[in-house]
């Protein structure tokens, strides 16, 4: 097992952003994306890192980016430290397997979410209105039901610690413009359909997922992460039973544990018992093993 990395501090590199999970360094022509072992739930970063999580997320993203190259180009320049600029090589121990050299793209101002099943905030929306993000759905669906067709349900991008808000496609058009919103929607649905079928063959249901796109040299490309347990709901196909929440290979396990605590879902985060950390790590690793055979 590799050492747990919850912080990076490469003093002679320019850190330009620290998100919930990723640290981003500006290397001039490109960016260095480092996926740490931090984990967040309800937009609060936990104090404990999850062993190998950054490695798992990076390798799953790499796997999916490779599968979808003919649908849309992505931001990867290199994933091996030997191919990174020499200035990074002294940090090899923290970078190996969990980092990517990527193109500098201008991110779209919306997150692109696709849902193939009724779950999470979509289920709450449906129970109240019969719709998700303004899209009318058939009556009588139960929690975790499969939708007749995948739907595109964008959201705003919140600042760290804030919550994203679901918006309609029409609102996404207002924010991004018609042409970009259409391209992003079509790519989102196409990637999801292919990923859904590939994952199903390996015993995983992808219930929903979210993507980030950006503009690079005037063209739309896929950036950030790709169909990971952080950005998706992964369910074991052999245990799928509509009518309630499903077992998962993602951080839903951690959310479910936190829901049992008397905690207001605001920082500071409660301490996580070692068995919860270990079980969460196991679920992430199983997702990678099933999908990519690693």
C-alpha positions in Angstrom: 0.0 0.0 0.0 1.3 3.5 -0.9 1.6 6.1 1.8 -1.6 8.2 2.4 -1.3 11.6 0.7 -3.8 14.2 2.1 -1.7 17.3 1.3 0.9 18.2 -1.3 3.2 21.1 -0.9 5.7 21.2 -3.8 7.4 24.5 -2.7 9.1 25.2 -6.0 6.0 24.6 -8.1 3.1 27.1 -8.4 0.0 25.7 -6.7 -3.0 27.5 -8.2 -5.9 25.5 -6.7 -6.7 23.1 -3.9 -10.1 21.5 -4.3 -11.8 18.9 -2.2 -9.6 16.1 -3.6 -7.2 17.6 -6.3 -4.2 19.9 -6.0 -3.4 21.8 -9.2 0.0 23.2 -10.1 0.7 25.5 -13.0 3.8 24.3 -14.9 3.6 27.0 -17.6 2.3 25.3 -20.8 0.4 22.6 -18.8 -1.2 22.0 -15.5 -0.2 19.2 -13.0 -3.3 17.6 -11.5 -2.5 15.6 -8.3 -5.3 13.5 -6.9 -4.9 13.2 -3.1 -6.5 10.7 -0.8 -8.8 13.3 0.7 -12.5 12.5 0.8 -15.4 14.8 1.2 -19.1 14.2 2.0 -21.9 16.7 2.1 -19.2 19.2 0.8 -17.1 18.8 4.0 -13.6 17.4 3.7 -13.0 14.6 6.2 -9.9 14.7 8.5 -8.8 11.1 7.5 -7.5 10.2 4.1 -8.6 7.0 2.3 -5.7 4.7 1.5 -5.0 4.5 -2.3 -8.0 6.7 -3.2 -6.0 9.1 -5.3 -4.4 6.2 -7.2 -7.8 4.6 -7.8 -9.4 7.8 -9.1 -6.5 8.5 -11.4 -6.4 5.0 -12.9 -10.2 4.8 -13.4 -10.1 8.3 -15.1 -7.3 7.2 -17.3 -9.2 4.0 -18.3 -12.3 5.9 -19.3 -10.5 8.7 -21.1 -8.9 6.0 -23.3 -12.3 4.4 -24.0 -14.0 7.6 -25.2 -11.3 9.3 -27.4 -13.5 9.0 -30.5 -16.5 10.7 -28.8 -14.6 13.7 -27.5 -10.9 14.7 -27.0 -9.7 15.0 -23.4 -7.1 17.0 -21.5 -4.5 14.4 -20.9 -0.9 15.1 -22.0 0.9 12.5 -19.9 0.2 10.2 -16.9 3.8 8.8 -16.3 6.1 10.9 -14.1 9.0 10.2 -16.5 7.1 12.2 -19.2 6.4 15.1 -16.9 8.8 18.2 -16.8 12.0 17.4 -14.9 11.2 19.9 -12.2 8.5 17.4 -10.9 10.7 14.3 -10.8 11.9 15.0 -7.2 8.3 14.6 -6.1 7.9 11.2 -7.8 6.9 9.4 -4.6 3.8 11.5 -4.2 3.0 11.8 -7.9 3.4 8.2 -9.1 0.1 6.7 -10.2 -2.0 9.6 -8.9 -1.2 12.5 -11.2 -1.7 13.8 -14.7 -0.1 16.4 -16.9 -3.0 18.1 -18.6 -3.9 20.8 -21.1 -5.0 24.3 -19.8 -8.6 24.5 -20.8 -11.2 27.1 -19.8 -13.9 25.2 -17.9 -17.5 25.6 -18.7 -19.5 27.3 -16.0 -21.9 24.3 -15.6 -21.4 20.7 -14.4 -22.8 18.2 -16.9 -24.8 15.5 -15.1 -26.4 12.5 -16.7 -28.9 10.2 -14.9 -29.9 6.7 -16.0 -31.6 5.9 -12.7 -33.7 7.9 -10.2 -31.5 8.4 -7.2 -30.0 11.1 -4.9 -31.2 14.7 -5.4 -33.0 13.5 -8.6 -35.2 11.2 -6.4 -36.0 14.0 -4.0 -36.9 16.3 -7.0 -39.0 13.6 -8.6 -41.0 12.9 -5.3 -41.9 16.6 -5.0 -42.6 17.5 -8.7 -42.6 14.4 -10.9 -39.7 16.0 -12.7 -35.9 16.1 -12.5 -34.4 19.5 -13.5 -37.7 20.4 -15.2 -37.8 17.1 -17.3 -41.2 15.4 -16.9 -40.8 11.7 -16.0 -43.3 8.8 -16.0 -45.5 8.6 -13.0 -45.1 5.8 -10.4 -41.3 5.5 -10.5 -39.7 4.1 -7.3 -36.3 5.0 -5.8 -33.4 3.6 -7.9 -35.7 2.8 -10.9 -34.1 2.8 -14.3 -35.3 5.7 -16.5 -36.6 4.9 -20.0 -33.7 7.0 -21.4 -30.8 8.7 -19.8 -31.5 12.4 -19.1 -29.1 15.4 -19.1 -29.5 17.4 -15.8 -26.9 20.1 -15.5 -26.0 22.0 -12.3 -24.3 25.2 -11.3 -20.7 25.0 -9.9 -20.6 26.1 -6.3 -17.7 27.5 -4.4 -15.9 25.1 -2.0 -18.2 24.4 0.9 -21.3 25.5 -1.0 -23.8 23.2 -2.7 -24.3 22.9 -6.5 -27.8 23.7 -7.7 -29.6 21.7 -10.3 -30.7 23.8 -13.3 -32.7 23.2 -16.4 -31.2 22.7 -19.9 -32.6 26.0 -20.9 -30.7 27.7 -18.0 -27.5 25.9 -19.2 -28.1 27.4 -22.6 -28.4 30.9 -21.1 -25.1 30.4 -19.2 -23.0 28.7 -21.9 -24.7 29.6 -25.2 -26.8 27.3 -27.4 -23.9 25.7 -29.3 -21.7 24.8 -26.3 -24.6 23.6 -24.3 -25.7 21.3 -27.1 -22.2 19.9 -27.6 -21.8 19.3 -23.9 -25.2 17.6 -23.6 -24.6 15.4 -26.6 -21.1 14.3 -25.4 -22.4 13.7 -21.9 -25.2 11.3 -23.1 -22.9 9.5 -25.6 -20.1 8.9 -23.0 -22.6 7.7 -20.5 -24.3 5.2 -22.8 -21.0 3.7 -23.8 -19.7 3.6 -20.2 -23.0 2.2 -18.9 -22.8 -0.7 -21.4 -19.0 -1.4 -20.7 -19.6 -1.3 -16.9 -22.7 -3.5 -17.1 -20.6 -6.2 -18.7 -18.3 -6.1 -15.7 -21.1 -6.3 -13.1 -21.5 -2.5 -12.4 -24.5 -0.3 -12.9 -23.6 3.4 -13.4 -26.7 5.1 -12.0 -25.5 8.6 -12.7 -22.3 10.6 -13.2 -21.1 14.1 -13.7 -18.6 15.5 -16.2 -16.6 18.7 -16.6 -15.9 20.1 -20.1 -13.7 23.0 -21.1 -12.6 25.0 -24.1 -9.1 24.4 -25.5 -8.0 26.1 -28.7 -11.6 27.0 -29.4 -12.8 23.4 -29.1 -14.7 21.5 -26.4 -12.7 18.9 -24.5 -13.4 16.6 -21.6 -11.4 17.7 -18.4 -11.1 16.9 -14.7 -12.0 13.3 -13.8 -13.8 10.5 -15.7 -16.6 8.3 -14.3 -14.9 7.7 -10.9 -16.6 6.6 -7.7 -16.3 10.3 -6.6 -18.2 11.6 -9.6 -20.6 8.7 -10.2 -23.0 6.3 -8.4 -21.7 2.7 -9.0 -24.0 -0.1 -7.9 -23.3 -3.9 -8.0 -25.5 -5.3 -10.7 -26.1 -8.6 -8.9 -27.6 -6.8 -5.9 -29.8 -4.3 -7.8 -33.3 -4.0 -6.3 -35.4 -0.9 -7.1 -37.5 0.5 -4.4 -34.8 2.0 -2.1 -31.1 3.0 -1.9 -28.6 0.5 -3.4 -25.3 -0.9 -2.1 -22.5 0.9 -3.9 -18.8 1.0 -4.9 -18.6 4.8 -4.2 -18.6 7.1 -1.3 -22.3 6.6 -0.6 -21.1 4.0 2.0 -19.4 6.9 3.8 -22.4 9.2 3.5 -24.7 6.5 4.9 -22.4 6.1 7.9 -22.4 9.9 8.5 -26.2 10.0 8.3 -26.2 7.8 11.5 -24.3 10.5 13.4 -25.6 13.5 15.2 -23.7 15.9 13.0 -24.9 19.0 11.3 -23.1 18.3 7.9 -20.9 21.3 8.4 -17.2 21.6 9.2 -15.5 20.4 11.4 -16.0 16.9 10.1 -16.5 14.1 12.7 -13.6 11.6 13.2 -14.0 8.4 11.1 -13.4 5.1 12.7 -10.6 2.9 11.2 -13.1 0.3 10.0 -15.1 2.9 8.0 -11.9 4.2 6.4 -10.8 0.7 5.5 -14.2 -0.3 4.1 -14.4 2.8 2.0 -10.9 2.1 0.6 -12.0 -1.4 -0.2 -15.0 -0.2 -2.1 -13.0 2.2 -4.2 -10.4 -0.5 -5.0 -13.0 -3.0 -6.0 -14.4 -0.5 -8.5 -11.0 -0.1 -10.1 -10.4 -3.9 -10.1 -13.7 -4.7 -11.7 -13.6 -1.9 -14.4 -9.9 -1.8 -15.4 -8.7 -5.2 -14.1 -6.0 -3.5 -12.0 
